[in-house]
Amino acid sequence: MAKCAVCDRAVHFGNNVSHSHRRSNKMWRANVQHVKVKVNGAAKKMYVCTSCLRSGKVERA
């Protein structure tokens, strides 16, 4: 479950490129944490990325 509930940040796909320029698949996962968050005054557990936590888009409960 690597998807932010606030900004929908999820995995990104690309290529590993070796020195000889051979390519293999690579996946970048979002840094998503399972945290207690205040939603409409009530505490709720959500998956939130760390950039949303640091920027103040979400308030911890």
C-alpha positions as CSV (number, residue, x, y, z in Angstrom):
1,M,0.0,0.0,0.0
2,A,2.5,2.6,-1.1
3,K,0.0,5.4,-2.0
4,C,-0.6,8.7,-0.2
5,A,-4.2,9.3,0.8
6,V,-3.6,13.1,0.5
7,C,-1.7,13.7,-2.7
8,D,-2.0,10.2,-4.4
9,R,1.8,9.9,-4.6
10,A,2.6,6.3,-5.6
11,V,5.3,4.2,-7.2
12,H,7.3,5.4,-10.2
13,F,8.9,3.1,-12.8
14,G,12.0,3.5,-14.8
15,N,15.3,1.8,-15.8
16,N,18.5,0.8,-14.0
17,V,21.2,1.6,-16.5
18,S,24.5,-0.2,-16.1
19,H,28.0,1.0,-17.1
20,S,27.7,-1.0,-20.3
21,H,24.3,0.7,-20.9
22,R,22.2,-2.5,-20.4
23,R,18.8,-1.7,-19.0
24,S,16.7,-3.4,-16.3
25,N,13.5,-2.4,-14.6
26,K,13.6,-0.2,-11.5
27,M,10.8,0.9,-9.2
28,W,10.9,4.0,-6.9
29,R,8.5,3.7,-3.9
30,A,7.0,6.7,-2.2
31,N,8.0,7.1,1.4
32,V,4.5,6.4,2.9
33,Q,3.8,6.1,6.6
34,H,0.8,4.6,8.4
35,V,-0.1,7.4,10.9
36,K,-3.0,8.6,13.0
37,V,-4.3,11.8,11.5
38,K,-7.0,14.3,12.5
39,V,-9.9,14.3,10.0
40,N,-12.9,16.5,10.9
41,G,-11.9,16.5,14.5
42,A,-11.7,12.7,14.8
43,A,-8.6,10.5,14.7
44,K,-8.2,8.2,11.8
45,K,-5.3,6.0,10.6
46,M,-4.2,6.8,7.0
47,Y,-1.3,6.2,4.7
48,V,0.4,9.6,4.2
49,C,3.7,10.4,2.5
50,T,6.4,12.2,4.4
51,S,6.3,15.3,2.2
52,C,2.6,15.8,3.2
53,L,3.5,15.3,6.9
54,R,6.4,17.8,6.7
55,S,4.5,20.5,4.7
56,G,1.6,20.5,7.2
57,K,-1.1,19.3,4.8
58,V,-2.0,16.8,7.5
59,E,-2.2,17.2,11.3
60,R,-1.2,14.2,13.4
61,A,-3.6,13.0,16.1
